[in-house]
Amino acid sequence: MLIVDLFEETYLAIFANKARSGLTILGIVIGIGSVIAMISIGQGAAGSIESNIQAMGSNLIT
């Protein structure tokens, strides 16, 4: 099979199953958004904790 044939078959498959293609794209977008959100929340929490620890200063008895 040539690459042109593969692209043609892919194009036909995508537009033959519009609902399935739409749901697949929606799932990918939601998954990527979730990963980005979790990374952002983790980095924000780490920064907040670090700033709270630095605000305590060095006069803390351990």
PDB file of N, CA, C and O in Angstrom, chain B, residues numbered from 101:
ATOM      1  N   MET B 101       0.830  -1.186   0.000  1.00  0.00           N
ATOM      2  CA  MET B 101       0.000   0.000   0.000  1.00  0.00           C
ATOM      3  C   MET B 101       0.872   1.245   0.000  1.00  0.00           C
ATOM      4  O   MET B 101       1.880   1.330   0.702  1.00  0.00           O
ATOM      5  N   LEU B 102       0.462   2.178  -0.786  1.00  0.00           N
ATOM      6  CA  LEU B 102       1.147   3.458  -0.804  1.00  0.00           C
ATOM      7  C   LEU B 102       0.628   4.341   0.326  1.00  0.00           C
ATOM      8  O   LEU B 102      -0.448   4.110   0.878  1.00  0.00           O
ATOM      9  N   ILE B 103       1.405   5.333   0.647  1.00  0.00           N
ATOM     10  CA  ILE B 103       0.994   6.250   1.707  1.00  0.00           C
ATOM     11  C   ILE B 103      -0.286   6.975   1.310  1.00  0.00           C
ATOM     12  O   ILE B 103      -1.135   7.245   2.160  1.00  0.00           O
ATOM     13  N   VAL B 104      -0.428   7.288   0.043  1.00  0.00           N
ATOM     14  CA  VAL B 104      -1.642   7.956  -0.433  1.00  0.00           C
ATOM     15  C   VAL B 104      -2.858   7.076  -0.176  1.00  0.00           C
ATOM     16  O   VAL B 104      -3.908   7.572   0.232  1.00  0.00           O
ATOM     17  N   ASP B 105      -2.726   5.791  -0.409  1.00  0.00           N
ATOM     18  CA  ASP B 105      -3.835   4.865  -0.157  1.00  0.00           C
ATOM     19  C   ASP B 105      -4.179   4.816   1.334  1.00  0.00           C
ATOM     20  O   ASP B 105      -5.352   4.752   1.703  1.00  0.00           O
ATOM     21  N   LEU B 106      -3.166   4.845   2.178  1.00  0.00           N
ATOM     22  CA  LEU B 106      -3.406   4.831   3.618  1.00  0.00           C
ATOM     23  C   LEU B 106      -4.158   6.080   4.071  1.00  0.00           C
ATOM     24  O   LEU B 106      -5.091   5.999   4.871  1.00  0.00           O
ATOM     25  N   PHE B 107      -3.743   7.239   3.550  1.00  0.00           N
ATOM     26  CA  PHE B 107      -4.432   8.476   3.906  1.00  0.00           C
ATOM     27  C   PHE B 107      -5.867   8.484   3.399  1.00  0.00           C
ATOM     28  O   PHE B 107      -6.769   8.971   4.081  1.00  0.00           O
ATOM     29  N   GLU B 108      -6.077   7.947   2.213  1.00  0.00           N
ATOM     30  CA  GLU B 108      -7.433   7.884   1.662  1.00  0.00           C
ATOM     31  C   GLU B 108      -8.318   6.975   2.518  1.00  0.00           C
ATOM     32  O   GLU B 108      -9.462   7.319   2.816  1.00  0.00           O
ATOM     33  N   GLU B 109      -7.793   5.835   2.904  1.00  0.00           N
ATOM     34  CA  GLU B 109      -8.558   4.907   3.743  1.00  0.00           C
ATOM     35  C   GLU B 109      -8.846   5.518   5.116  1.00  0.00           C
ATOM     36  O   GLU B 109      -9.942   5.361   5.654  1.00  0.00           O
ATOM     37  N   THR B 110      -7.865   6.209   5.670  1.00  0.00           N
ATOM     38  CA  THR B 110      -8.053   6.870   6.958  1.00  0.00           C
ATOM     39  C   THR B 110      -9.118   7.952   6.860  1.00  0.00           C
ATOM     40  O   THR B 110      -9.987   8.051   7.727  1.00  0.00           O
ATOM     41  N   TYR B 111      -9.055   8.751   5.821  1.00  0.00           N
ATOM     42  CA  TYR B 111     -10.030   9.821   5.602  1.00  0.00           C
ATOM     43  C   TYR B 111     -11.434   9.252   5.487  1.00  0.00           C
ATOM     44  O   TYR B 111     -12.369   9.774   6.095  1.00  0.00           O
ATOM     45  N   LEU B 112     -11.588   8.196   4.719  1.00  0.00           N
ATOM     46  CA  LEU B 112     -12.909   7.583   4.549  1.00  0.00           C
ATOM     47  C   LEU B 112     -13.412   6.984   5.862  1.00  0.00           C
ATOM     48  O   LEU B 112     -14.601   7.075   6.164  1.00  0.00           O
ATOM     49  N   ALA B 113     -12.531   6.380   6.633  1.00  0.00           N
ATOM     50  CA  ALA B 113     -12.936   5.772   7.899  1.00  0.00           C
ATOM     51  C   ALA B 113     -13.368   6.831   8.910  1.00  0.00           C
ATOM     52  O   ALA B 113     -14.321   6.628   9.663  1.00  0.00           O
ATOM     53  N   ILE B 114     -12.667   7.951   8.920  1.00  0.00           N
ATOM     54  CA  ILE B 114     -13.015   9.020   9.864  1.00  0.00           C
ATOM     55  C   ILE B 114     -14.392   9.582   9.551  1.00  0.00           C
ATOM     56  O   ILE B 114     -15.206   9.779  10.454  1.00  0.00           O
ATOM     57  N   PHE B 115     -14.655   9.838   8.285  1.00  0.00           N
ATOM     58  CA  PHE B 115     -15.925  10.458   7.927  1.00  0.00           C
ATOM     59  C   PHE B 115     -17.066   9.455   7.801  1.00  0.00           C
ATOM     60  O   PHE B 115     -18.228   9.858   7.750  1.00  0.00           O
ATOM     61  N   ALA B 116     -16.770   8.183   7.751  1.00  0.00           N
ATOM     62  CA  ALA B 116     -17.829   7.172   7.738  1.00  0.00           C
ATOM     63  C   ALA B 116     -18.382   6.967   9.144  1.00  0.00           C
ATOM     64  O   ALA B 116     -19.557   6.639   9.305  1.00  0.00           O
ATOM     65  N   ASN B 117     -17.555   7.156  10.150  1.00  0.00           N
ATOM     66  CA  ASN B 117     -17.955   6.966  11.552  1.00  0.00           C
ATOM     67  C   ASN B 117     -17.782   8.283  12.304  1.00  0.00           C
ATOM     68  O   ASN B 117     -16.901   8.404  13.156  1.00  0.00           O
ATOM     69  N   LYS B 118     -18.617   9.263  11.991  1.00  0.00           N
ATOM     70  CA  LYS B 118     -18.453  10.599  12.570  1.00  0.00           C
ATOM     71  C   LYS B 118     -18.650  10.605  14.081  1.00  0.00           C
ATOM     72  O   LYS B 118     -17.910  11.277  14.800  1.00  0.00           O
ATOM     73  N   ALA B 119     -19.631   9.869  14.562  1.00  0.00           N
ATOM     74  CA  ALA B 119     -19.890   9.858  16.005  1.00  0.00           C
ATOM     75  C   ALA B 119     -18.718   9.240  16.758  1.00  0.00           C
ATOM     76  O   ALA B 119     -18.285   9.769  17.781  1.00  0.00           O
ATOM     77  N   ARG B 120     -18.212   8.133  16.259  1.00  0.00           N
ATOM     78  CA  ARG B 120     -17.086   7.474  16.920  1.00  0.00           C
ATOM     79  C   ARG B 120     -15.849   8.362  16.886  1.00  0.00           C
ATOM     80  O   ARG B 120     -15.122   8.463  17.873  1.00  0.00           O
ATOM     81  N   SER B 121     -15.616   9.004  15.746  1.00  0.00           N
ATOM     82  CA  SER B 121     -14.460   9.892  15.625  1.00  0.00           C
ATOM     83  C   SER B 121     -14.581  11.078  16.570  1.00  0.00           C
ATOM     84  O   SER B 121     -13.604  11.475  17.207  1.00  0.00           O
ATOM     85  N   GLY B 122     -15.781  11.642  16.661  1.00  0.00           N
ATOM     86  CA  GLY B 122     -15.992  12.774  17.557  1.00  0.00           C
ATOM     87  C   GLY B 122     -15.783  12.403  19.008  1.00  0.00           C
ATOM     88  O   GLY B 122     -15.166  13.154  19.763  1.00  0.00           O
ATOM     89  N   LEU B 123     -16.293  11.247  19.403  1.00  0.00           N
ATOM     90  CA  LEU B 123     -16.118  10.801  20.784  1.00  0.00           C
ATOM     91  C   LEU B 123     -14.654  10.491  21.089  1.00  0.00           C
ATOM     92  O   LEU B 123     -14.181  10.746  22.197  1.00  0.00           O
ATOM     93  N   THR B 124     -13.948   9.948  20.119  1.00  0.00           N
ATOM     94  CA  THR B 124     -12.524   9.667  20.306  1.00  0.00           C
ATOM     95  C   THR B 124     -11.745  10.956  20.504  1.00  0.00           C
ATOM     96  O   THR B 124     -10.910  11.052  21.403  1.00  0.00           O
ATOM     97  N   ILE B 125     -12.019  11.947  19.664  1.00  0.00           N
ATOM     98  CA  ILE B 125     -11.344  13.239  19.787  1.00  0.00           C
ATOM     99  C   ILE B 125     -11.686  13.887  21.123  1.00  0.00           C
ATOM    100  O   ILE B 125     -10.809  14.441  21.785  1.00  0.00           O
ATOM    101  N   LEU B 126     -12.950  13.823  21.523  1.00  0.00           N
ATOM    102  CA  LEU B 126     -13.368  14.385  22.806  1.00  0.00           C
ATOM    103  C   LEU B 126     -12.640  13.703  23.965  1.00  0.00           C
ATOM    104  O   LEU B 126     -12.206  14.374  24.901  1.00  0.00           O
ATOM    105  N   GLY B 127     -12.506  12.393  23.912  1.00  0.00           N
ATOM    106  CA  GLY B 127     -11.800  11.659  24.956  1.00  0.00           C
ATOM    107  C   GLY B 127     -10.336  12.043  25.042  1.00  0.00           C
ATOM    108  O   GLY B 127      -9.784  12.176  26.135  1.00  0.00           O
ATOM    109  N   ILE B 128      -9.708  12.221  23.893  1.00  0.00           N
ATOM    110  CA  ILE B 128      -8.297  12.614  23.874  1.00  0.00           C
ATOM    111  C   ILE B 128      -8.134  14.010  24.462  1.00  0.00           C
ATOM    112  O   ILE B 128      -7.219  14.250  25.251  1.00  0.00           O
ATOM    113  N   VAL B 129      -9.018  14.932  24.081  1.00  0.00           N
ATOM    114  CA  VAL B 129      -8.942  16.305  24.591  1.00  0.00           C
ATOM    115  C   VAL B 129      -9.156  16.335  26.102  1.00  0.00           C
ATOM    116  O   VAL B 129      -8.424  17.023  26.814  1.00  0.00           O
ATOM    117  N   ILE B 130     -10.142  15.601  26.597  1.00  0.00           N
ATOM    118  CA  ILE B 130     -10.395  15.553  28.039  1.00  0.00           C
ATOM    119  C   ILE B 130      -9.207  14.934  28.772  1.00  0.00           C
ATOM    120  O   ILE B 130      -8.828  15.413  29.841  1.00  0.00           O
ATOM    121  N   GLY B 131      -8.620  13.886  28.219  1.00  0.00           N
ATOM    122  CA  GLY B 131      -7.465  13.242  28.847  1.00  0.00           C
ATOM    123  C   GLY B 131      -6.264  14.164  28.929  1.00  0.00           C
ATOM    124  O   GLY B 131      -5.612  14.247  29.970  1.00  0.00           O
ATOM    125  N   ILE B 132      -5.965  14.857  27.840  1.00  0.00           N
ATOM    126  CA  ILE B 132      -4.832  15.780  27.838  1.00  0.00           C
ATOM    127  C   ILE B 132      -5.084  16.927  28.810  1.00  0.00           C
ATOM    128  O   ILE B 132      -4.184  17.336  29.543  1.00  0.00           O
ATOM    129  N   GLY B 133      -6.310  17.443  28.812  1.00  0.00           N
ATOM    130  CA  GLY B 133      -6.652  18.519  29.744  1.00  0.00           C
ATOM    131  C   GLY B 133      -6.521  18.083  31.189  1.00  0.00           C
ATOM    132  O   GLY B 133      -6.066  18.855  32.033  1.00  0.00           O
ATOM    133  N   SER B 134      -6.917  16.852  31.483  1.00  0.00           N
ATOM    134  CA  SER B 134      -6.817  16.332  32.848  1.00  0.00           C
ATOM    135  C   SER B 134      -5.366  16.205  33.291  1.00  0.00           C
ATOM    136  O   SER B 134      -5.028  16.544  34.425  1.00  0.00           O
ATOM    137  N   VAL B 135      -4.519  15.722  32.410  1.00  0.00           N
ATOM    138  CA  VAL B 135      -3.096  15.587  32.748  1.00  0.00           C
ATOM    139  C   VAL B 135      -2.484  16.958  33.004  1.00  0.00           C
ATOM    140  O   VAL B 135      -1.740  17.135  33.968  1.00  0.00           O
ATOM    141  N   ILE B 136      -2.792  17.930  32.146  1.00  0.00           N
ATOM    142  CA  ILE B 136      -2.258  19.283  32.328  1.00  0.00           C
ATOM    143  C   ILE B 136      -2.757  19.880  33.640  1.00  0.00           C
ATOM    144  O   ILE B 136      -1.989  20.513  34.364  1.00  0.00           O
ATOM    145  N   ALA B 137      -4.036  19.683  33.951  1.00  0.00           N
ATOM    146  CA  ALA B 137      -4.597  20.214  35.196  1.00  0.00           C
ATOM    147  C   ALA B 137      -3.931  19.586  36.413  1.00  0.00           C
ATOM    148  O   ALA B 137      -3.613  20.292  37.370  1.00  0.00           O
ATOM    149  N   MET B 138      -3.714  18.280  36.395  1.00  0.00           N
ATOM    150  CA  MET B 138      -3.096  17.607  37.540  1.00  0.00           C
ATOM    151  C   MET B 138      -1.656  18.070  37.742  1.00  0.00           C
ATOM    152  O   MET B 138      -1.218  18.252  38.878  1.00  0.00           O
ATOM    153  N   ILE B 139      -0.926  18.257  36.663  1.00  0.00           N
ATOM    154  CA  ILE B 139       0.451  18.748  36.779  1.00  0.00           C
ATOM    155  C   ILE B 139       0.457  20.160  37.348  1.00  0.00           C
ATOM    156  O   ILE B 139       1.275  20.478  38.210  1.00  0.00           O
ATOM    157  N   SER B 140      -0.451  21.009  36.872  1.00  0.00           N
ATOM    158  CA  SER B 140      -0.526  22.385  37.362  1.00  0.00           C
ATOM    159  C   SER B 140      -0.902  22.434  38.834  1.00  0.00           C
ATOM    160  O   SER B 140      -0.324  23.211  39.593  1.00  0.00           O
ATOM    161  N   ILE B 141      -1.856  21.620  39.246  1.00  0.00           N
ATOM    162  CA  ILE B 141      -2.260  21.582  40.652  1.00  0.00           C
ATOM    163  C   ILE B 141      -1.101  21.109  41.522  1.00  0.00           C
ATOM    164  O   ILE B 141      -0.865  21.664  42.595  1.00  0.00           O
ATOM    165  N   GLY B 142      -0.384  20.099  41.072  1.00  0.00           N
ATOM    166  CA  GLY B 142       0.762  19.591  41.830  1.00  0.00           C
ATOM    167  C   GLY B 142       1.858  20.623  41.980  1.00  0.00           C
ATOM    168  O   GLY B 142       2.421  20.779  43.063  1.00  0.00           O
ATOM    169  N   GLN B 143       2.169  21.330  40.902  1.00  0.00           N
ATOM    170  CA  GLN B 143       3.206  22.355  40.974  1.00  0.00           C
ATOM    171  C   GLN B 143       2.769  23.527  41.847  1.00  0.00           C
ATOM    172  O   GLN B 143       3.576  24.094  42.584  1.00  0.00           O
ATOM    173  N   GLY B 144       1.494  23.886  41.762  1.00  0.00           N
ATOM    174  CA  GLY B 144       0.986  24.968  42.605  1.00  0.00           C
ATOM    175  C   GLY B 144       1.029  24.607  44.079  1.00  0.00           C
ATOM    176  O   GLY B 144       1.402  25.432  44.913  1.00  0.00           O
ATOM    177  N   ALA B 145       0.649  23.380  44.402  1.00  0.00           N
ATOM    178  CA  ALA B 145       0.682  22.929  45.792  1.00  0.00           C
ATOM    179  C   ALA B 145       2.114  22.888  46.308  1.00  0.00           C
ATOM    180  O   ALA B 145       2.376  23.288  47.442  1.00  0.00           O
ATOM    181  N   ALA B 146       3.032  22.412  45.491  1.00  0.00           N
ATOM    182  CA  ALA B 146       4.435  22.355  45.909  1.00  0.00           C
ATOM    183  C   ALA B 146       4.979  23.757  46.159  1.00  0.00           C
ATOM    184  O   ALA B 146       5.699  23.980  47.132  1.00  0.00           O
ATOM    185  N   GLY B 147       4.640  24.694  45.292  1.00  0.00           N
ATOM    186  CA  GLY B 147       5.088  26.072  45.486  1.00  0.00           C
ATOM    187  C   GLY B 147       4.496  26.697  46.732  1.00  0.00           C
ATOM    188  O   GLY B 147       5.179  27.430  47.446  1.00  0.00           O
ATOM    189  N   SER B 148       3.237  26.416  46.997  1.00  0.00           N
ATOM    190  CA  SER B 148       2.574  26.949  48.189  1.00  0.00           C
ATOM    191  C   SER B 148       3.200  26.392  49.463  1.00  0.00           C
ATOM    192  O   SER B 148       3.450  27.135  50.412  1.00  0.00           O
ATOM    193  N   ILE B 149       3.448  25.110  49.485  1.00  0.00           N
ATOM    194  CA  ILE B 149       4.068  24.481  50.657  1.00  0.00           C
ATOM    195  C   ILE B 149       5.470  25.026  50.876  1.00  0.00           C
ATOM    196  O   ILE B 149       5.868  25.296  52.009  1.00  0.00           O
ATOM    197  N   GLU B 150       6.217  25.188  49.790  1.00  0.00           N
ATOM    198  CA  GLU B 150       7.578  25.705  49.905  1.00  0.00           C
ATOM    199  C   GLU B 150       7.581  27.134  50.441  1.00  0.00           C
ATOM    200  O   GLU B 150       8.419  27.478  51.275  1.00  0.00           O
ATOM    201  N   SER B 151       6.659  27.965  49.974  1.00  0.00           N
ATOM    202  CA  SER B 151       6.613  29.348  50.467  1.00  0.00           C
ATOM    203  C   SER B 151       6.175  29.401  51.930  1.00  0.00           C
ATOM    204  O   SER B 151       6.644  30.254  52.683  1.00  0.00           O
ATOM    205  N   ASN B 152       5.284  28.501  52.340  1.00  0.00           N
ATOM    206  CA  ASN B 152       4.880  28.446  53.752  1.00  0.00           C
ATOM    207  C   ASN B 152       6.040  28.028  54.645  1.00  0.00           C
ATOM    208  O   ASN B 152       6.207  28.568  55.738  1.00  0.00           O
ATOM    209  N   ILE B 153       6.832  27.083  54.194  1.00  0.00           N
ATOM    210  CA  ILE B 153       7.990  26.634  54.975  1.00  0.00           C
ATOM    211  C   ILE B 153       9.021  27.749  55.074  1.00  0.00           C
ATOM    212  O   ILE B 153       9.608  27.954  56.137  1.00  0.00           O
ATOM    213  N   GLN B 154       9.251  28.474  53.982  1.00  0.00           N
ATOM    214  CA  GLN B 154      10.206  29.579  54.010  1.00  0.00           C
ATOM    215  C   GLN B 154       9.706  30.724  54.883  1.00  0.00           C
ATOM    216  O   GLN B 154      10.507  31.435  55.489  1.00  0.00           O
ATOM    217  N   ALA B 155       8.386  30.908  54.954  1.00  0.00           N
ATOM    218  CA  ALA B 155       7.821  31.981  55.778  1.00  0.00           C
ATOM    219  C   ALA B 155       8.004  31.700  57.265  1.00  0.00           C
ATOM    220  O   ALA B 155       8.046  32.633  58.066  1.00  0.00           O
ATOM    221  N   MET B 156       8.113  30.437  57.642  1.00  0.00           N
ATOM    222  CA  MET B 156       8.326  30.093  59.046  1.00  0.00           C
ATOM    223  C   MET B 156       9.679  30.587  59.529  1.00  0.00           C
ATOM    224  O   MET B 156       9.848  30.905  60.707  1.00  0.00           O
ATOM    225  N   GLY B 157      10.615  30.648  58.643  1.00  0.00           N
ATOM    226  CA  GLY B 157      11.938  31.151  58.997  1.00  0.00           C
ATOM    227  C   GLY B 157      12.802  30.088  59.638  1.00  0.00           C
ATOM    228  O   GLY B 157      12.428  28.918  59.727  1.00  0.00           O
ATOM    229  N   SER B 158      13.972  30.525  60.084  1.00  0.00           N
ATOM    230  CA  SER B 158      14.925  29.587  60.673  1.00  0.00           C
ATOM    231  C   SER B 158      14.821  29.541  62.193  1.00  0.00           C
ATOM    232  O   SER B 158      15.634  28.877  62.836  1.00  0.00           O
ATOM    233  N   ASN B 159      13.857  30.219  62.779  1.00  0.00           N
ATOM    234  CA  ASN B 159      13.706  30.233  64.237  1.00  0.00           C
ATOM    235  C   ASN B 159      12.791  29.123  64.726  1.00  0.00           C
ATOM    236  O   ASN B 159      12.277  29.187  65.842  1.00  0.00           O
ATOM    237  N   LEU B 160      12.590  28.137  63.922  1.00  0.00           N
ATOM    238  CA  LEU B 160      11.687  27.042  64.254  1.00  0.00           C
ATOM    239  C   LEU B 160      12.454  25.954  65.001  1.00  0.00           C
ATOM    240  O   LEU B 160      13.501  25.500  64.540  1.00  0.00           O
ATOM    241  N   ILE B 161      11.939  25.544  66.133  1.00  0.00           N
ATOM    242  CA  ILE B 161      12.567  24.466  66.903  1.00  0.00           C
ATOM    243  C   ILE B 161      12.044  23.145  66.366  1.00  0.00           C
ATOM    244  O   ILE B 161      10.836  22.941  66.246  1.00  0.00           O
ATOM    245  N   THR B 162      12.960  22.260  66.048  1.00  0.00           N
ATOM    246  CA  THR B 162      12.544  20.953  65.520  1.00  0.00           C
ATOM    247  C   THR B 162      12.814  19.863  66.520  1.00  0.00           C
ATOM    248  O   THR B 162      12.529  18.696  66.252  1.00  0.00           O
TER     249      THR B 162
END
